[in-house]
Amino acid sequence: MRTLSIWRRWQAVPKMQKFRYGVIAASCIAFLGPLAFLPQLVGNEDLCGVLCMRRFYLYFPGMSFEDLWMHVSVAWIGVIAFFTIITVTFFFGRIWCSFLCPVGGFSELVSRALGERWKIDFRFLPQVPIRYGYLAAYMVLLPMAGVSACTLCNFVTVPRFVTALTGGAAGLAFIFSTIGLANLAMLLLLGFFSEKGRAYCQFMCPIGAIDALVNRLGAKLRMTYHIRVERSRCTGCNECAKACMCGAIKMVDRIATVDQTSCMSCHDCVDSCEWNAIEWTPGPRQKTPKRIKKGIQIFPEPQWEAFAPRSSVGTVDWSRLVNGLIITFLLSFIAVTSWSNWF
């Protein structure tokens, strides 16, 4: 009966999401576990070392340009991958995060397979202050406190967790260490048992935080492909907001509004909308009706918008945003200081 239930759930999954899950699974096989043939091509067993995309932009006290260049040269493949990711994001949305990232994707696949009974929904939390408060702590406070960026890195935890599941000695040694157990708890809380499996991606991934800013910047251009809303078609049914795995969609005056700083371009919202009011598309390019023959008019393309008008969204409460950033920054400082003293 359990197998039948899983099969029925799989049949109900939209075609685009089946394709996305398939790509994620292929990426997991290519990057994680005993197969992990892509890291092995450069002599790595995981996503660290020359493949690391998370260390070269950290600030260390007294850091010079030569130090920065050294970090870049050590992880040169990771640096190239990082800038390739944000370039693709600028023009096409967050394809890496939603379709290709084996770490966030692995957490999502496990979370969705587990069902909804024991899930914690983190999507309602104020994502921007938490995300960028932690990013500031990650880039500055962790190095200044002498805590390795690898300590809280799920690019370390997930590959070694998968290795441990297959009986690998290095993975087992990591998982059963003090740091490994703490990271495993974080993987369970913010990954497997979080709603949609992407809470770590929402709040703690430095690549995702930078990628999100690029996504918002790229969405301002009409030529780029991003998740956009056609306001005249939206019925305010809220189905897209329920489907959004990152809590990026809110209803403003019963119209869906996509926050490009949190949107992951996963197309879940597109598949859930029965009115074609939300789509991965460039902005409108034709604004006036075009008559193609007598008595027939083709009206303009839908006015796909990446952001709702300011009058609908309202002005930004900058004091609240800044206060949230400061509080998150201070909490992160206390956490990393306690962490370094503990270990």
Steps between C-alpha positions, in 0.01 A plus 500: 500500500787734582656434158165565331463830688845614389423401140174698502679804640761468224232478230348826630831686465499742200727413208733795559552396862565139398764630261648721774512213749667284236768763438557538875533122540753488215692786660505316835641190332762710319612698808421289809576158639719221367439581132569877523687483170509876437707584813719199425590649163703764686627267771236588763268280701249779574426867430792643696848611395527603137120474462412721799272792411467639856838610634671732256286806586536472880674782688783417739664762727798654323403340172694631197439477127764226484300299757185543293682385187635197687147399602380547143785295355448214749128469412518616138237254371263606776558867414420436132191300600386777736516773235340270242211440741432869566531583127238238412284626786509856369353397165294188581428492873640271767548187290791375712311518828176346376616247240868418550627551856556148636509617862176698523342263248584194711333657805194587295462152350523335844258753651239455229529121521431509874156656462356787701418356843815602690601809304593841644399795283770768510368691199310760703817628672656834388740355248694807388621618846590145607670410173713811464569533871641148490685571174677793668590276794620227262718731293647705787426369852582134444850575365562768766394258776737238362216262409548318171235566238490121453360457853140587403524414129245261358726458195712300747218339699279364222775329294643338814153402619440322169844339527411382852175345372704290257740389773787734417746532790564874447127572501436293811790665685362845417137426586587355840733785594368788713498741206348234276215433741426874530494533121287188467247653741495815286452289185205321660341819635553733202498231232324167536234614748442852368206575272618441139853427630658835418528689832880487497494641146265778615702616799857370514639431152749776405489410132122517506506838678729654237314323220170643628628857470609433142159346429324814619730722295453293184121499538495877454587455130224406258728281287580253780304188595364504855181406683252779424132567565225615265287698745186508287481118501569444870192393700666515842440128561834473689590163344832630369596629846418161654712322240799737525776311680672818615209714611583752228138566401262714702148624422480880487146625438417143388769513231805269506824689559833325445798603710793438266739510796346173624367345176693190392356469146383143569177539293285349778284812496465485122380140516250576777333796326193401298459850355843545340547806718860417594771391262876470444528755223659826389311824552250646253641633174186602308277765656242596238234291317616364168238468219585207275190517275165675487283441805763304694736640761784330682540677830831564676696227666411453867663758726720251684640673809788385718393741776161638590466879470617695803147616569393137549795383701540814707822664605781303659521526878875564500525542878348157555724346237817657644402400855446143382841494334671634812326250728583209270861619472535519880336161555733350241797659679390349833443163335835480321687624808331236716568244228874579493522484881309170504727331252 
